[in-house]
């Protein structure tokens, strides 16, 4: 277990506030989901209501399945009191059956953050330099679940609501609030995932808030035109959006299979993971394997997505020119050029990030130490803002096969850094 030295816990305070903000957004998003479904029902938009309910239930079931599988792999590694209580009284399975498994994980994260924050404040009030021990073996599963939620629920909902607004030409208060909360959830989960990938104490892979900001910026600049293009296409050709999604999604799942991903315990569940990866790729880039050159993979992916987005905008322009009276408020030339311009800027910022802000690999002489450190960190530490070096004896950590949460967290680190 790695220990860090600190006086006033500024980093811990920010992390604690960030965790509380995530909880507020999570609860607010649930409330607005219900309000949005009611709004669709009251307006007679039954198709939109059905799609909204499908997205909510589909995303929830997907997250509960992953959460349950990962809890099953983590027997003996549950650390928080609330999760231990649920495990002791055989409540983990009922919680997931009732679609509350993610809530249980959120409760564990809140408990860990609160205990750690209170402990550090006490140390500061006592005026002593104290070693803070970080735990969080199951945190990486939570990060992945939140990332899945952003791309299986928040972004599809954002696309659906934008499509409805474009068709009706008006913005209701509930729909506007839902757009804001969905966008905030996307921002939060993407930034949280990036910060979570900070290997504690790695002198070879230091990460700053600026790095997280640039990482989020290129994601935002690429997601905005992608979601807008999908919404515009859906608003004029709603029946074809399903065929578009299924055809491209199945192709992306096959690409994930070709990358020989190894994130789950069994080959059967690995296909579910690949299906989720294909869903993420439908909207944004996410590295899942060290196989092949990451530069080549990103170049192919960005080219494919840029071509697909251009095609979606082309179909929208065709329908606008055909029925110009319905779209008099939108200039196709301005909209298309703006979205494609944002996409080009996003690709440029992405190149800048990977060139100057992405955590650098250690020197060749430190390669072995870094790989062992990643495994060690996945086994025993939580992500922090510390930039201290690893303990000297970390290089001597025994290499052994990893399973369960240790394997998943190690895979996440390796795919992100390499």
C-alpha positions as CSV (number, residue, x, y, z in Angstrom):
1,X,0.0,0.0,0.0
2,X,1.5,3.3,-1.1
3,X,1.7,6.2,1.4
4,X,1.9,9.9,0.5
5,X,2.9,12.9,2.7
6,X,0.9,16.1,2.7
7,X,-0.1,19.1,5.0
8,X,-3.3,20.8,4.0
9,X,-5.4,18.4,1.9
10,X,-6.3,20.7,-1.0
11,X,-6.3,17.8,-3.5
12,X,-8.5,15.7,-1.2
13,X,-10.9,18.6,-0.7
14,X,-11.3,19.0,-4.5
15,X,-11.7,15.3,-4.9
16,X,-14.4,15.2,-2.2
17,X,-16.3,18.1,-3.7
18,X,-16.0,16.5,-7.1
19,X,-17.5,13.2,-5.7
20,X,-20.4,15.1,-4.1
21,X,-21.0,16.9,-7.4
22,X,-21.2,13.6,-9.2
23,X,-23.8,12.4,-6.7
24,X,-25.9,15.5,-7.1
25,X,-25.7,15.2,-10.9
26,X,-26.6,11.5,-10.6
27,X,-29.7,12.2,-8.5
28,X,-30.7,15.2,-10.6
29,X,-30.4,13.2,-13.8
30,X,-32.7,10.5,-12.4
31,X,-35.3,13.1,-11.5
32,X,-35.1,14.8,-14.9
33,X,-35.4,11.4,-16.7
34,X,-38.7,10.9,-15.0
35,X,-39.9,14.5,-15.8
36,X,-38.8,14.1,-19.5
37,X,-40.8,10.9,-19.9
38,X,-43.8,12.6,-18.4
39,X,-43.3,15.6,-20.7
40,X,-43.3,13.3,-23.8
41,X,-46.4,11.6,-22.6
42,X,-48.3,14.9,-21.9
43,X,-47.3,16.2,-25.4
44,X,-48.5,13.0,-27.1
45,X,-44.9,12.2,-28.3
46,X,-45.3,8.5,-27.6
47,X,-42.6,7.4,-29.9
48,X,-40.1,9.7,-28.2
49,X,-41.4,8.5,-24.8
50,X,-40.9,4.8,-25.8
51,X,-37.4,5.5,-27.1
52,X,-36.5,7.4,-23.9
53,X,-37.8,4.5,-21.7
54,X,-35.8,2.0,-23.8
55,X,-32.6,4.1,-23.4
56,X,-33.1,4.3,-19.7
57,X,-33.9,0.6,-19.2
58,X,-31.3,-0.6,-21.7
59,X,-28.5,1.5,-20.1
60,X,-29.6,0.5,-16.6
61,X,-29.6,-3.2,-17.4
62,X,-26.3,-3.0,-19.1
63,X,-24.7,-1.3,-16.0
64,X,-26.3,-3.7,-13.6
65,X,-25.0,-6.7,-15.5
66,X,-21.5,-5.3,-15.6
67,X,-21.6,-4.3,-11.9
68,X,-22.9,-7.7,-10.8
69,X,-20.3,-9.6,-12.8
70,X,-17.5,-7.4,-11.4
71,X,-18.8,-7.8,-7.8
72,X,-18.8,-11.5,-8.3
73,X,-15.1,-11.3,-9.3
74,X,-14.3,-9.2,-6.3
75,X,-15.2,-11.5,-3.4
76,X,-12.8,-10.8,-0.5
77,X,-11.8,-7.4,-1.9
78,X,-14.8,-5.3,-0.8
79,X,-13.6,-2.6,1.5
80,X,-16.4,-0.2,2.4
81,X,-18.8,-0.8,5.3
82,X,-21.9,-0.3,3.2
83,X,-20.8,-2.8,0.6
84,X,-19.6,-5.3,3.3
85,X,-23.0,-5.0,4.9
86,X,-24.8,-5.7,1.7
87,X,-22.5,-8.6,1.0
88,X,-22.9,-10.1,4.5
89,X,-26.7,-9.9,4.3
90,X,-26.8,-11.2,0.7
91,X,-28.3,-8.0,-0.6
92,X,-25.9,-7.4,-3.5
93,X,-27.9,-9.6,-6.0
94,X,-31.3,-8.1,-4.9
95,X,-29.8,-4.6,-5.3
96,X,-28.8,-5.3,-8.8
97,X,-32.1,-7.0,-9.7
98,X,-33.9,-3.8,-8.5
99,X,-31.5,-1.8,-10.7
100,X,-29.7,-0.3,-7.7
101,X,-26.3,-1.8,-8.0
102,X,-24.7,1.4,-9.3
103,X,-26.3,3.2,-6.3
104,X,-24.6,0.7,-4.0
105,X,-21.2,1.5,-5.7
106,X,-21.9,5.2,-5.4
107,X,-22.6,4.8,-1.7
108,X,-19.2,3.0,-1.3
109,X,-17.4,5.8,-3.1
110,X,-19.1,8.5,-1.0
111,X,-18.2,6.6,2.2
112,X,-14.5,6.2,1.2
113,X,-14.2,9.8,0.1
114,X,-15.9,11.1,3.3
115,X,-13.7,9.0,5.6
116,X,-10.6,10.0,3.8
117,X,-11.5,13.7,3.8
118,X,-12.4,13.7,7.6
119,X,-9.1,11.9,8.4
120,X,-7.0,14.4,6.5
121,X,-8.8,17.4,8.0
122,X,-8.1,16.0,11.5
123,X,-4.4,15.5,10.6
124,X,-4.3,19.1,9.4
125,X,-5.9,20.5,12.6
126,X,-3.4,18.6,14.7
127,X,-0.6,20.2,12.7
128,X,1.2,17.0,12.0
129,X,2.7,15.7,8.8
130,X,0.8,12.4,8.3
131,X,1.0,9.5,6.0
132,X,-2.3,9.0,4.2
133,X,-3.0,5.5,3.1
134,X,-5.2,5.3,0.0
135,X,-7.5,2.4,-0.8
136,X,-9.7,1.9,-3.8
137,X,-9.5,-1.5,-5.5
138,X,-13.0,-1.3,-6.7
139,X,-12.9,2.3,-7.8
140,X,-11.8,1.4,-11.3
141,X,-14.9,-0.6,-11.9
142,X,-17.0,2.4,-10.8
143,X,-15.1,4.6,-13.3
144,X,-15.8,2.2,-16.1
145,X,-19.4,2.0,-15.2
146,X,-19.8,5.7,-15.2
147,X,-18.1,5.9,-18.6
148,X,-20.5,3.3,-19.9
149,X,-23.4,5.3,-18.5
150,X,-22.3,8.5,-20.3
151,X,-22.2,6.7,-23.7
152,X,-25.2,4.4,-23.3
153,X,-27.6,6.8,-21.6
154,X,-26.5,10.5,-21.5
155,X,-25.3,10.9,-25.1
156,X,-28.2,9.0,-26.7
157,X,-30.7,10.9,-24.6
158,X,-29.0,14.2,-25.6
159,X,-29.3,13.1,-29.3
160,X,-32.9,12.2,-28.9
161,X,-33.9,15.5,-27.1
162,X,-32.0,17.6,-29.6
163,X,-33.8,15.8,-32.5
164,X,-37.2,16.5,-30.9
165,X,-36.3,20.2,-30.4
166,X,-35.2,20.5,-34.0
167,X,-38.5,18.9,-35.2
168,X,-40.7,21.1,-33.0
169,X,-38.7,24.3,-33.3
170,X,-39.2,25.1,-29.6
171,X,-37.4,24.3,-26.3
172,X,-39.3,23.4,-23.2
173,X,-37.8,24.1,-19.7
174,X,-37.6,20.4,-18.8
175,X,-35.9,19.5,-22.1
176,X,-33.4,22.3,-21.6
177,X,-32.6,21.2,-18.1
178,X,-32.2,17.6,-19.3
179,X,-29.8,18.7,-22.0
180,X,-27.7,20.6,-19.3
181,X,-27.6,17.7,-16.9
182,X,-26.8,15.2,-19.7
183,X,-24.0,17.4,-20.9
184,X,-22.7,17.9,-17.4
185,X,-22.8,14.1,-16.7
186,X,-20.8,13.5,-19.9
187,X,-18.3,16.2,-18.8
188,X,-18.0,14.8,-15.3
189,X,-17.6,11.1,-16.4
190,X,-15.1,11.8,-19.1
191,X,-13.0,14.0,-16.7
192,X,-13.4,11.5,-13.9
193,X,-12.1,8.6,-16.0
194,X,-9.1,10.6,-17.1
195,X,-8.2,11.6,-13.5
196,X,-8.8,8.0,-12.4
197,X,-6.1,6.8,-14.8
198,X,-3.5,8.8,-12.9
199,X,-1.1,6.1,-11.6
200,X,-0.3,7.1,-8.1
201,X,3.3,8.3,-7.6
202,X,4.4,7.5,-11.1
203,X,7.5,9.5,-12.0
204,X,7.2,8.3,-15.6
205,X,3.5,9.3,-16.1
206,X,2.7,12.5,-14.2
207,X,-0.6,14.1,-15.0
208,X,-2.0,17.6,-14.3
209,X,-5.3,19.4,-14.3
210,X,-4.3,21.0,-17.6
211,X,-3.9,17.5,-19.1
212,X,-7.4,16.6,-18.0
213,X,-8.7,19.9,-19.4
214,X,-7.2,19.3,-22.8
215,X,-8.3,15.7,-22.8
216,X,-11.9,16.8,-22.1
217,X,-11.7,19.6,-24.7
218,X,-10.9,17.3,-27.6
219,X,-13.6,14.9,-26.5
220,X,-16.1,17.8,-26.3
221,X,-15.1,19.2,-29.7
222,X,-15.5,15.8,-31.3
223,X,-18.7,14.8,-29.5
224,X,-20.6,18.0,-30.2
225,X,-20.5,17.7,-34.0
226,X,-21.1,14.0,-33.8
227,X,-24.2,14.3,-31.6
228,X,-25.5,17.3,-33.5
229,X,-25.1,15.5,-36.8
230,X,-27.0,12.5,-35.5
231,X,-29.7,14.7,-34.1
232,X,-30.1,16.5,-37.4
233,X,-30.2,13.3,-39.4
234,X,-32.7,11.8,-37.0
235,X,-35.0,14.8,-37.2
236,X,-35.5,14.4,-41.0
237,X,-35.0,10.6,-41.4
238,X,-36.0,9.1,-38.0
239,X,-36.5,5.6,-39.3
240,X,-33.1,5.4,-40.8
241,X,-31.2,6.3,-37.7
242,X,-31.8,2.8,-36.3
243,X,-30.3,1.1,-39.5
244,X,-27.4,3.5,-39.3
245,X,-26.6,2.7,-35.7
246,X,-26.9,-1.0,-36.0
247,X,-24.8,-1.3,-39.2
248,X,-22.0,0.9,-37.8
249,X,-22.2,-0.5,-34.3
250,X,-21.9,-4.1,-35.5
251,X,-18.8,-3.1,-37.5
252,X,-17.3,-1.4,-34.5
253,X,-18.0,-4.5,-32.4
254,X,-16.1,-6.6,-34.9
255,X,-13.2,-4.2,-34.7
256,X,-13.2,-4.5,-30.9
257,X,-13.1,-8.3,-31.4
258,X,-10.1,-8.0,-33.8
259,X,-8.3,-6.1,-31.1
260,X,-8.5,-9.3,-28.9
261,X,-9.7,-7.4,-25.9
262,X,-9.3,-9.3,-22.6
263,X,-11.2,-7.3,-20.0
264,X,-13.8,-9.8,-18.7
265,X,-13.5,-13.1,-16.8
266,X,-15.0,-15.3,-19.5
267,X,-15.2,-15.2,-23.3
268,X,-19.0,-14.9,-23.3
269,X,-18.9,-11.8,-21.1
270,X,-16.1,-10.4,-23.2
271,X,-18.5,-10.0,-26.1
272,X,-20.7,-7.9,-23.9
273,X,-17.8,-5.7,-23.1
274,X,-17.0,-5.4,-26.8
275,X,-20.6,-4.5,-27.5
276,X,-20.2,-1.7,-24.9
277,X,-17.0,-0.6,-26.5
278,X,-18.7,-0.4,-29.9
279,X,-21.3,1.8,-28.4
280,X,-18.6,4.2,-27.0
281,X,-16.8,4.2,-30.4
282,X,-20.1,5.2,-32.1
283,X,-19.6,8.6,-30.4
284,X,-16.0,8.9,-29.4
285,X,-12.5,7.3,-29.3
286,X,-11.6,4.9,-26.5
287,X,-8.4,2.8,-26.5
288,X,-9.1,-0.9,-25.5
289,X,-5.9,-2.7,-26.6
290,X,-2.1,-2.2,-26.9
291,X,-2.2,-4.2,-30.1
292,X,-1.0,-2.2,-33.1
293,X,0.0,1.4,-33.4
294,X,-2.3,3.8,-31.5
295,X,-1.5,6.5,-34.0
296,X,-2.7,4.4,-36.9
297,X,-5.8,3.2,-35.1
298,X,-6.7,6.8,-34.2
299,X,-6.1,8.0,-37.7
300,X,-8.4,5.3,-39.2
301,X,-11.0,5.9,-36.5
302,X,-11.0,9.7,-36.9
303,X,-11.2,9.4,-40.7
304,X,-14.1,7.0,-40.5
305,X,-16.1,9.1,-38.1
306,X,-15.4,12.3,-40.0
307,X,-16.6,10.6,-43.2
308,X,-19.7,9.3,-41.4
309,X,-20.5,12.6,-39.8
310,X,-20.2,14.3,-43.2
311,X,-22.5,11.8,-44.7
312,X,-25.1,12.4,-42.0
313,X,-24.9,16.1,-42.6
314,X,-25.2,15.6,-46.3
315,X,-28.4,13.7,-46.0
316,X,-29.8,16.4,-43.7
317,X,-28.9,19.1,-46.2
318,X,-30.6,17.1,-48.9
319,X,-33.9,16.9,-46.9
320,X,-33.6,20.6,-45.9
321,X,-33.3,21.7,-49.5
322,X,-36.2,19.4,-50.4
323,X,-38.4,20.9,-47.7
324,X,-36.9,24.3,-47.2
325,X,-40.0,25.8,-45.5
326,X,-39.7,23.5,-42.4
327,X,-36.0,24.6,-41.8
328,X,-36.0,28.3,-42.6
329,X,-34.4,29.1,-39.3
330,X,-31.3,27.0,-40.1
331,X,-28.8,27.7,-42.8
332,X,-27.4,24.3,-44.0
333,X,-24.2,25.9,-45.2
334,X,-23.5,27.6,-41.9
335,X,-24.5,24.6,-39.8
336,X,-22.5,22.1,-41.9
337,X,-19.4,24.2,-42.1
338,X,-19.5,25.0,-38.3
339,X,-19.9,21.3,-37.3
340,X,-17.2,20.1,-39.7
341,X,-14.9,23.0,-38.5
342,X,-15.5,21.9,-34.8
343,X,-14.6,18.4,-35.8
344,X,-11.4,19.5,-37.5
345,X,-10.4,21.6,-34.5
346,X,-11.2,18.6,-32.2
347,X,-8.9,16.4,-34.2
348,X,-6.2,19.1,-34.0
349,X,-6.6,19.4,-30.2
350,X,-6.5,15.6,-29.9
351,X,-3.1,15.6,-31.8
352,X,-1.8,18.3,-29.4
353,X,-3.0,16.3,-26.4
354,X,-1.2,13.1,-27.4
355,X,1.9,15.0,-28.5
356,X,2.4,17.2,-25.4
357,X,-0.1,16.4,-22.6
358,X,-0.7,12.7,-22.6
359,X,1.4,10.9,-19.9
360,X,4.7,10.0,-21.4
361,X,6.2,6.5,-21.3
362,X,9.1,6.1,-19.0
363,X,12.6,5.7,-20.3
364,X,13.5,2.2,-21.6
365,X,15.5,1.5,-18.4
366,X,12.4,2.2,-16.3
367,X,10.1,0.1,-18.5
368,X,10.0,-2.9,-16.3
369,X,9.6,-0.9,-13.2
370,X,6.7,1.0,-14.6
371,X,4.8,-2.1,-15.7
372,X,5.2,-3.6,-12.3
373,X,4.2,-0.3,-10.7
374,X,1.0,-0.3,-12.7
375,X,0.2,-3.8,-11.5
376,X,1.2,-2.8,-7.9
377,X,-1.0,0.3,-8.0
378,X,-4.0,-1.6,-9.4
379,X,-3.6,-4.0,-6.5
380,X,-3.2,-1.6,-3.6
381,X,-3.7,2.1,-4.3
382,X,-6.2,4.8,-5.3
383,X,-5.6,7.6,-7.8
384,X,-4.3,10.8,-6.2
385,X,-2.8,14.0,-7.3
386,X,0.6,13.2,-5.7
387,X,3.7,13.3,-7.9
388,X,5.9,11.4,-5.5
389,X,8.0,8.5,-6.8
390,X,7.3,4.9,-6.2
391,X,8.9,3.2,-3.3
392,X,12.3,1.9,-4.1
393,X,11.3,-1.7,-3.5
394,X,8.4,-1.5,-6.0
395,X,10.6,-2.9,-8.8
396,X,10.9,-6.0,-6.8
397,X,7.2,-6.6,-6.6
398,X,6.6,-10.2,-7.7
399,X,5.1,-10.8,-11.1
400,X,2.0,-13.0,-10.8
401,X,-1.1,-13.6,-12.9
402,X,-3.8,-11.0,-12.1
403,X,-7.5,-11.8,-11.9
404,X,-10.8,-10.0,-11.1
405,X,-10.6,-6.3,-10.3
406,X,-6.8,-6.4,-10.3
407,X,-6.8,-7.6,-13.9
408,X,-9.4,-5.1,-15.0
409,X,-7.7,-2.1,-13.4
410,X,-4.3,-3.2,-14.7
411,X,-5.8,-3.6,-18.2
412,X,-7.3,-0.1,-18.0
413,X,-4.0,1.4,-17.0
414,X,-2.1,-0.4,-19.7
415,X,-4.6,0.6,-22.5
416,X,-4.6,4.2,-21.4
417,X,-0.8,4.7,-21.0
418,X,0.5,2.6,-23.8
